[in-house]
Amino acid sequence: MNLRDYLRTSEAANFLGVSPGTVRNWDRQGKLRSRRLPHNGYRLFLRSDLEAFLREVERQGEPSDKTRRSSRRDRA
């Protein structure tokens, strides 16, 4: 495992243009694949997996409304 090929949750969120919570949700839902560090359980995302995910989203269009959360303003 070459750690330079991986991004932490916050870095993956910046790369994808979403919040870290969205990245964690997508991981739990199986939309993204993470690896876990054995000593602390932190998620790591392979950069090439994130690039493939972005290509797939661009090919299919925006994620469905079920995967997108409304803004705080919309929930108020």
N, C-alpha and C positions, 0 to 999 in steps of 0.2 A: 504494500500500500504506500503510494507516494502521496503524502499529505498535500503537496502543491496542486494536485489534481482535484482536491476536494474543497468545498465551501461549507462554513458553519451556517446554521439556520439564518442568522441575520444577514450574512453575506449572500446566501441564496435568495433571500427575500429582496434584497437590493438588486440582484441580478435579474430577477423575474419581475420586479416592479410591484410587489405586493408586500403585505405586512408579514412579520415573522409568524404570527398566529395563523395566517392563511397557509404558509408553507407547512407548519405543523399539522394543520387540518388535512391538507392534501396528502401528506405522508400517511396519516392515519387512515385516510380513505383509499389509499393505494394509487393515487394519481401521480405521486412522486415516490421514488425509492431512496431511502436513506440507509446509511451504514451507521452502526453505533460504535463509539469508542468503548472498549471493554472496561477501562478503569473508571469511567464516570457516566457512561450511557449517553453522552452527547451525540446528537445527530450530525452526520456529515453527508453532504450531497456531492456526488460526482459531477463535475462541471459538464462533461459530455452528456450526462443524463438530463441536466437542466437545459442544455442547448437543444436536445432532441425534443424535450417537452415543449419548449417555445416554438420550434418548427411545427409540431403537431397542433398547437393552439392556433398558430397563424394559418395553418392549412384548413382547420375546421371553423375558425372564427373565435369569437370571445367565449370564455367559459360560461356555462349555463348560469342562470340566476341562482340556482341552488348552491353554487360554489362561491358566489360573490356576496359579500355582506354589505348592507346599506351603511351609509355614513352615519355618524352620530347625529348629524343634523336631521337626517331622515327618520331616525328612531325617536327623536324628541317629541 
